[in-house]
Amino acid sequence: MTNNWRLLDTGLRSPAQNIALSRALLESRRAREIPGTLRFLRCTRCVLLGNHQSPAQELDMDFCRESHIPVQR
């Protein structure tokens, strides 16, 4: 694999699509199937939580539901 990088602008996508794409890119890179990638992305309105964050502790879940704001890990 060469030392070339690529630029990828995936535009506005749902949080689920962005997370799935990130996973696919990471797995492909780990397998040395693709070059290093600098990706610009945007998510539709959402809340993204880290793996060890608790939605109940971090968020007002009632507000998120009422406002139709998806919560994604």
N, C-alpha and C positions, 0 to 999 in steps of 0.2 A: 504494500500500500504506500502510495506517495505521501508526501507531507502537505499536499494541497488541502485547503479547506473549502467549504462551500457555504453560500449564504442562502437561507431559506426564509421567506416571508409567507407565513401561512394565513395571514389576515385574521379576520374576526371569526371565531369558532366557539362552540359551546365548551364549557369546562371539561365535560366528558370526552369530547373529541380531542382537545388539547392534551389531556392526560394520556389518552390512548396513543396519540402520535408521539408524544415524548417517550413513552415506553418502547414503542416500535423502533424509534431512532436510537435509543440507548442500547437496546438488544442487538440491533444491526451493527452498531459501532463496536460493541464488545466482541462481536463475532468477526470483526474486521471486514465487514461486507460493504461499508460505506466510509467515506472520509469524515474527518471532523466537521461538525456543522455548527454554524452560528445561526440561531433561529430567532426571528422576531415573531411574536405572537400577541394576540389580543383575545381576551375572553369576553363573552357576553356577560351581562350583569350576574354576579355570583359571589359566593364566599368560598375561598379555598383554604382548607385546614391542613396543617401538618399532621403527620402520622400519629404523633403523641398528644395532639390537642383534642380536648373534649368539647364537642359542640355545645353541650349543656352549660359548660363553664365559660366558654368563650363568646357565646352568641345569645341573642334573644330569639330563640327558635320560633316563638309565636309570631314575632314580627316578620321573620324570614318566610314563614308559611303564608301569612296574610299578604305579603308583598310579592309572592311568587318568586323569591330569590332562592335559586338552588344552592345547596351546600354540598361541596365535593371535597373528597380527600385525595 
